[in-house]
Amino acid sequence: MEATFLVHDEQTVIIRGERFRKYLTAETLKSRTKELGAQISADYKGKKPILIGVLNGAFIFLSDLMRSIDIDCEVDFMKLSSYGANKISSGDVKELKRIDADIKDRHVIVVEDIVDTGLSMDFILSQMSEAGPASLKTATLLHKHEATKVDVPLEYVGFKISNLFVVGYGLDYGQVGRNLADIYILEDQMDQIQ
């Protein structure tokens, strides 16, 4: 079996034959995640929010975010599909796993790795609101504001980025690269960074 992942040097990885350059360092991600955790802790003081992680991409961000929250909270997971092995969202959102928790009258924070078109988050918020939560907010590590097709409320945003293909820190390219500590972008998109 041919390797699909290769660390080329400190700034570059090769995944599925494509070169990616380091974009956001592990230190930058950690610092911003701590800031978001502190904000959530302040906003939910005296409450017990439940964080709903969207698998598979959000699990690393969610794990680090939870450790940055200094109030009591719970966690659950759901799984959607809209990418497959492609670099662009298909726009066809499918629910693969529902949450187990009863969120009626609960303070819910949906945690995503990335919001680009907004279609997946819109689907999630629509589903969750039907369950009657006390409040429903969102946290996303990355927001591709230029790719937005559906405006959704995003209360906690780590970074606004251009419409770039990113990998690492839970984000994948055909299920490869999630384990990278940093976030990388396609090398041929370097000139699109704003």
Sine and cosine of phi, psi and omega as CSV:
sin_phi,cos_phi,sin_psi,cos_psi,sin_omega,cos_omega
0.00,0.00,0.75,-0.67,-0.01,-1.00
-0.97,0.25,0.64,-0.77,0.03,-1.00
-0.91,0.42,0.68,-0.73,0.02,-1.00
-0.97,-0.25,-0.03,1.00,-0.11,-0.99
-0.58,-0.81,0.74,-0.67,-0.01,-1.00
-0.52,-0.85,0.81,-0.59,0.11,-0.99
-0.99,0.14,0.90,-0.43,-0.07,-1.00
-0.99,0.12,-0.78,0.63,0.07,-1.00
-0.40,-0.92,-0.15,-0.99,-0.08,-1.00
-0.88,0.48,-0.45,0.89,-0.06,-1.00
-0.95,-0.30,-0.16,0.99,-0.15,-0.99
-0.74,-0.68,0.66,-0.75,0.19,-0.98
-0.79,-0.61,0.43,-0.90,0.07,-1.00
-0.89,-0.45,0.85,-0.53,-0.01,-1.00
-0.80,-0.60,0.81,-0.59,0.00,-1.00
0.77,0.64,0.62,0.78,0.06,-1.00
0.99,0.16,0.03,1.00,0.00,-1.00
-0.94,-0.35,0.63,-0.77,-0.02,-1.00
-1.00,0.03,0.74,-0.67,0.05,-1.00
-0.86,-0.52,0.63,-0.77,0.01,-1.00
-0.94,-0.34,0.56,-0.83,0.01,-1.00
-0.87,0.49,0.71,-0.70,-0.07,-1.00
-0.85,-0.52,-0.79,0.62,0.06,-1.00
-0.82,-0.58,0.82,-0.57,-0.05,-1.00
-0.98,0.22,0.34,-0.94,0.05,-1.00
-0.84,0.54,-0.61,0.79,0.00,-1.00
-0.91,0.41,-0.67,0.74,0.03,-1.00
-0.90,0.44,-0.69,0.73,0.02,-1.00
-0.89,0.45,-0.70,0.72,0.00,-1.00
-0.89,0.46,-0.71,0.71,-0.02,-1.00
-0.88,0.47,-0.73,0.68,-0.03,-1.00
-0.93,0.37,-0.61,0.80,0.03,-1.00
-0.90,0.44,-0.63,0.78,0.07,-1.00
-0.89,0.46,-0.65,0.76,0.04,-1.00
-0.88,0.47,-0.70,0.72,0.02,-1.00
-0.90,0.44,-0.65,0.76,0.04,-1.00
-0.88,0.48,-0.65,0.76,0.03,-1.00
-0.91,0.42,-0.64,0.77,0.02,-1.00
-0.91,0.41,-0.69,0.72,0.04,-1.00
-0.89,0.45,-0.67,0.74,0.03,-1.00
-0.85,0.53,-0.69,0.73,0.01,-1.00
-0.93,0.37,-0.69,0.73,-0.05,-1.00
-0.93,0.37,-0.47,0.88,-0.08,-1.00
-0.93,-0.38,0.35,0.94,0.02,-1.00
-0.84,0.54,0.75,-0.66,-0.01,-1.00
0.99,0.13,0.02,1.00,0.03,-1.00
-0.87,-0.49,0.21,-0.98,0.04,-1.00
-0.81,-0.59,1.00,0.08,-0.04,-1.00
-0.94,0.35,0.41,-0.91,0.15,-0.99
-0.92,-0.40,0.82,-0.57,0.01,-1.00
-1.00,-0.06,0.82,-0.57,0.01,-1.00
-0.96,-0.27,0.95,-0.30,0.01,-1.00
-1.00,0.10,0.66,-0.75,0.03,-1.00
-0.99,-0.13,0.92,-0.38,-0.03,-1.00
-0.98,0.18,0.46,-0.89,0.04,1.00
-1.00,-0.06,-0.39,0.92,-0.20,-0.98
-0.88,0.48,-0.55,0.84,-0.14,-0.99
-1.00,0.10,-0.08,1.00,-0.17,-0.99
-0.89,0.45,-0.58,0.81,0.00,-1.00
-0.96,0.28,-0.73,0.68,0.05,-1.00
-0.86,0.51,-0.71,0.70,0.00,-1.00
-0.87,0.49,-0.69,0.72,0.01,-1.00
-0.86,0.51,-0.74,0.68,0.01,-1.00
-0.93,0.36,-0.61,0.79,0.02,-1.00
-0.90,0.44,-0.71,0.71,0.01,-1.00
-0.86,0.51,-0.65,0.76,0.00,-1.00
-0.94,0.35,-0.28,0.96,0.03,-1.00
-1.00,-0.06,-0.09,1.00,0.02,-1.00
-1.00,-0.09,0.82,-0.58,-0.08,-1.00
-0.97,-0.26,0.44,0.90,0.14,-0.99
-0.85,-0.53,0.27,-0.96,0.01,-1.00
-0.91,0.42,0.73,-0.68,0.04,-1.00
-0.49,-0.87,0.29,-0.96,0.04,-1.00
-0.87,-0.50,0.15,-0.99,-0.01,-1.00
-0.64,-0.77,0.53,-0.85,0.14,-0.99
-0.51,-0.86,0.16,-0.99,-0.06,-1.00
-0.71,-0.70,0.50,-0.87,0.19,-0.98
-0.72,-0.69,0.30,-0.96,0.00,-1.00
-0.70,-0.71,0.75,-0.67,0.05,-1.00
-0.84,-0.54,0.22,-0.97,0.12,-0.99
-0.69,-0.72,0.77,-0.63,0.12,-0.99
-0.55,-0.84,-0.05,1.00,-0.05,-1.00
-0.94,-0.35,-0.70,0.71,-0.16,-0.99
0.91,0.42,-0.69,-0.73,0.00,-1.00
-0.99,-0.12,0.19,0.98,-0.06,-1.00
-1.00,0.01,0.22,-0.98,0.05,-1.00
-1.00,-0.06,-0.15,0.99,-0.03,-1.00
-0.82,-0.57,0.69,-0.73,0.03,-1.00
-0.86,0.51,0.69,-0.72,0.02,-1.00
-0.96,0.28,-0.36,0.93,-0.07,-1.00
1.00,0.09,-0.17,0.99,0.02,-1.00
-0.99,-0.10,0.98,-0.19,-0.08,-1.00
-1.00,0.00,0.80,-0.60,0.04,-1.00
-0.83,-0.55,0.70,-0.71,0.07,-1.00
-1.00,0.02,0.85,-0.52,-0.02,-1.00
-0.98,-0.21,-0.45,0.90,0.03,-1.00
-0.54,-0.84,0.77,-0.63,0.06,-1.00
-1.00,0.02,0.33,-0.94,0.09,-1.00
-0.94,0.33,0.42,-0.91,0.05,-1.00
-1.00,-0.04,-0.48,0.88,-0.11,-0.99
-0.96,0.29,0.51,-0.86,0.17,-0.98
-1.00,0.05,0.89,-0.46,-0.08,-1.00
-0.98,-0.22,0.12,0.99,0.04,-1.00
-0.86,0.52,0.77,-0.64,0.01,-1.00
0.89,0.46,0.35,0.94,0.03,-1.00
-0.97,-0.25,0.39,-0.92,0.10,-0.99
-1.00,-0.02,0.94,-0.35,-0.14,-0.99
-0.95,-0.31,0.72,-0.70,0.14,-0.99
-0.84,-0.55,0.90,-0.43,0.05,-1.00
-0.99,0.11,0.81,-0.59,-0.07,-1.00
-0.93,-0.38,0.87,-0.49,0.00,-1.00
-0.89,-0.46,0.42,-0.91,0.12,-0.99
-0.98,0.21,-0.66,0.75,-0.07,-1.00
-0.48,-0.88,0.65,-0.76,0.13,-0.99
-0.88,-0.47,0.88,-0.48,0.04,-1.00
-0.91,-0.41,-0.98,0.19,-0.02,-1.00
-0.94,0.35,-0.46,0.89,-0.08,-1.00
1.00,0.00,-0.14,0.99,-0.05,-1.00
-0.90,0.44,-0.71,0.71,0.01,-1.00
-0.90,0.44,-0.72,0.69,-0.01,-1.00
-0.91,0.42,-0.62,0.78,0.06,-1.00
-0.87,0.49,-0.69,0.73,0.05,-1.00
-0.86,0.51,-0.74,0.67,-0.02,-1.00
-0.88,0.47,-0.76,0.65,-0.05,-1.00
-0.89,0.46,-0.60,0.80,0.05,-1.00
-0.89,0.45,-0.72,0.69,0.02,-1.00
-0.90,0.44,-0.73,0.68,-0.06,-1.00
-0.91,0.40,-0.64,0.77,-0.05,-1.00
-0.90,0.44,-0.49,0.87,0.05,-1.00
-0.91,0.42,-0.39,0.92,-0.02,-1.00
-0.99,0.12,-0.08,1.00,0.08,-1.00
0.96,0.28,0.72,0.69,0.05,-1.00
-0.94,0.34,0.42,-0.91,0.07,-1.00
-0.90,0.43,-0.63,0.78,0.09,-1.00
-0.49,-0.87,0.42,-0.91,-0.04,-1.00
-0.63,-0.78,0.92,-0.38,-0.01,-1.00
-0.77,-0.63,0.11,-0.99,-0.07,-1.00
-0.76,-0.65,0.50,-0.86,0.13,-0.99
-0.71,-0.70,0.75,-0.66,0.06,-1.00
-0.69,-0.72,0.64,-0.77,0.05,-1.00
-0.92,0.39,-0.72,0.69,-0.06,-1.00
-0.80,-0.60,0.60,-0.80,0.10,-1.00
-0.77,-0.63,0.89,-0.45,0.08,-1.00
-1.00,0.04,0.99,0.13,-0.10,-0.99
-0.87,0.49,-0.51,0.86,-0.01,-1.00
-0.96,0.28,-0.33,0.95,-0.04,-1.00
-1.00,-0.07,-0.04,1.00,-0.10,-0.99
-0.88,0.47,0.80,-0.60,0.11,-0.99
-0.94,-0.33,-0.51,0.86,0.01,-1.00
-0.80,-0.60,0.86,-0.50,0.04,-1.00
-0.96,0.28,0.83,-0.56,0.06,-1.00
-0.81,-0.59,0.51,-0.86,0.03,-1.00
-0.93,0.36,0.77,-0.64,0.04,-1.00
-0.81,-0.59,0.99,-0.13,-0.09,-1.00
-0.98,0.21,-0.60,0.80,-0.04,-1.00
-0.84,-0.55,0.95,-0.30,-0.05,-1.00
-0.87,-0.50,0.81,-0.58,0.04,-1.00
-0.94,0.34,-0.85,0.53,-0.06,-1.00
-0.58,-0.82,0.70,-0.71,0.20,-0.98
-1.00,-0.01,0.79,-0.61,-0.03,-1.00
-0.79,-0.61,0.32,-0.95,0.10,-0.99
-0.92,0.39,0.07,-1.00,-0.01,-1.00
-0.98,0.21,0.95,0.30,-0.07,-1.00
-0.94,-0.35,0.48,-0.88,0.12,-0.99
-1.00,0.04,0.85,-0.53,-0.09,-1.00
-0.87,-0.49,0.45,-0.89,0.00,-1.00
-0.55,-0.84,0.49,-0.87,0.00,-1.00
0.94,-0.34,0.29,-0.96,0.02,-1.00
0.80,0.59,0.69,0.73,0.01,-1.00
0.99,-0.17,-0.41,0.91,0.02,-1.00
-0.99,0.15,0.63,-0.78,-0.11,-0.99
-0.81,-0.59,0.22,-0.98,0.18,-0.98
-0.82,-0.57,0.99,-0.15,-0.05,-1.00
0.87,0.50,0.68,0.74,0.02,-1.00
0.96,0.29,0.18,0.98,0.00,-1.00
-0.92,-0.40,0.62,-0.79,0.12,-0.99
0.99,-0.15,-0.06,1.00,0.00,-1.00
-0.85,0.52,-0.53,0.85,-0.11,-0.99
-0.98,0.19,-0.05,1.00,0.04,-1.00
-0.92,0.38,0.70,-0.71,-0.02,-1.00
-0.96,0.27,-0.48,0.88,0.01,-1.00
-0.98,-0.20,0.19,-0.98,0.12,-0.99
-0.96,-0.28,0.70,-0.71,-0.05,-1.00
-0.87,-0.49,0.43,-0.90,0.12,-0.99
-0.85,-0.53,0.36,-0.93,0.07,-1.00
-0.84,0.55,0.73,-0.68,-0.05,-1.00
-0.84,0.54,-0.60,0.80,-0.02,-1.00
-0.97,0.24,0.04,1.00,0.09,-1.00
-0.97,-0.26,0.06,1.00,-0.05,-1.00
-0.82,0.57,-0.57,0.82,-0.03,-1.00
-0.96,0.28,-0.13,0.99,-0.01,-1.00
-1.00,-0.07,-0.05,1.00,-0.01,-1.00
-0.92,0.39,0.75,-0.67,0.02,-1.00
-0.92,-0.39,0.00,0.00,0.00,0.00
